[in-house]
Amino acid sequence: MSEVRKIQQLVIDALDDLKAIDLLSIDVSGKCSVTDIMVICSGTSSRHVKSLTDSVIQKSKEAGVVPLGVEGEAVAEWALVDLGDVVVHIMLPEAREFYQLERLWLIGEAH
């Protein structure tokens, strides 16, 4: 398994452990030069978004993957964890519906 796939699985496992909602992983390697994988999920409340974000950060650090940046965790409406090859978006359902990141990155792909 490649390093990118290991990080992706680590993130998915961390989010699954805390019951993330509508978890989606998108390969953007052919569409984006900044990252290879985007993981998008929702939390049920600001507190849940914060807990999910903290879990991803903790599990990645335990695996030796230090986040390059973390944004939005204080407000916890939309948090972003940049792990380099994998970028994680954790959002409240309202923010996710408004920004529709899935639609942006899945344009032109069969659903």
C-alpha positions, 0 to 999 in steps of 0.5 A: 500500500502506498504512503498516500493510501496509508494516510487516507486509510488512517484518516478514514479510520479516525473519522469512522471511529467517531461516527463521521457522517457521509464520509467521502474520499475523492482522488484529485491527483489528476485535477489538483497539484496541491494534494492527491486525496480529499476526504470530506465528511460532516459532523452533527454539531460544532462539538462533533466537528471539533472532535473529528478534527482532533481525532484526525490530528491525533491519529496522524501524529501518532502515525508520524504524519504531522499536519502541515496546517489546521484551519477552522477548528476553533469555530468548528463549522468547517475544519480543514486538516492538511496532511500534504497528500491528503486534505481533510474537510470536516463540515457541518451539514449546512456548510457542506450543502452550501459549498458543495465541494463534492460537486466541484471535485467530481465534475465530469465523473460518473456518479 
